[in-house]
Amino acid sequence: MAQVIYTFRVGPRLFELAANAMRSHSIAVERFEPISATTMKGLEYFMATPDVGELLARAREFDESGDIRVTLRVQHSQKELFQAARIRAGGDDGKPAATQFTMTVGLLSIFPHLTSKTDGTCSLKEG
C-alpha cells in the first residue's frame, strides 16, 4: 500500500501525549494501534469538531522538538483527510500547518479533555 513516511524528533511531553493517545485508542478499538492510526482517527475527530480554537492552542503547548524519534505513516487512501486537517490546523491564513503540528493535533483530538500541567506532564480533565 502506498504511503508517505514522516520522521520527527519530539520532546517528552509530545511523546507522553502520543503514548497515552495510542493506549486510549487501542483500548477503545480493542486492538493495538500505532501512532499513525491513532493520529488519523484523531484527525477524523478534529475535522468533525465545530470550534477548534482551544484545541489548536492546547496543541501548541505539546508540539515540541526533542530527542525522541517518532515515525508517522500516512496511507495514500488517507492523504485527502491529512491535507484537509493540515489546512484547518494552519488557521485562518489558509497555509497548511507543519506536519508535526498536524500529528500533535490528531493525537490531542483523541482526548477532548486533555490538559497540560506546569510540570510538563499530561492529565485527563474530567468532562
Secondary structure as the mmCIF struct_conf table of DSSP 4:
data_model
#
loop_
_struct_conf.conf_type_id
_struct_conf.id
_struct_conf.beg_label_comp_id
_struct_conf.beg_label_asym_id
_struct_conf.beg_label_seq_id
_struct_conf.end_label_comp_id
_struct_conf.end_label_asym_id
_struct_conf.end_label_seq_id
STRN STRN1 GLN A 3 VAL A 10
HELX_RH_AL_P HELX_RH_AL_P1 PRO A 12 VAL A 29
TURN_TY1_P TURN_TY1_P1 GLU A 30 GLU A 30
BEND BEND1 ARG A 31 ARG A 31
HELX_RH_AL_P HELX_RH_AL_P2 ILE A 35 ALA A 48
BEND BEND2 PRO A 50 PRO A 50
HELX_RH_AL_P HELX_RH_AL_P3 GLY A 53 PHE A 62
STRN STRN2 SER A 65 SER A 65
BEND BEND3 ASP A 67 ASP A 67
STRN STRN3 ILE A 68 GLN A 75
HELX_RH_3T_P HELX_RH_3T_P1 HIS A 76 GLN A 78
HELX_RH_AL_P HELX_RH_AL_P4 LYS A 79 GLY A 90
TURN_TY1_P TURN_TY1_P2 ASP A 92 ASP A 93
HELX_LH_PP_P HELX_LH_PP_P1 LYS A 95 ALA A 98
HELX_RH_AL_P HELX_RH_AL_P5 THR A 99 SER A 109
TURN_TY1_P TURN_TY1_P3 ILE A 110 ILE A 110
TURN_TY1_P TURN_TY1_P4 PRO A 112 HIS A 113
STRN STRN4 LEU A 114 SER A 116
TURN_TY1_P TURN_TY1_P5 THR A 118 ASP A 119
BEND BEND4 GLY A 120 GLY A 120
STRN STRN5 CYS A 122 LEU A 124
HELX_LH_PP_P HELX_LH_PP_P2 LYS A 125 GLU A 126
#
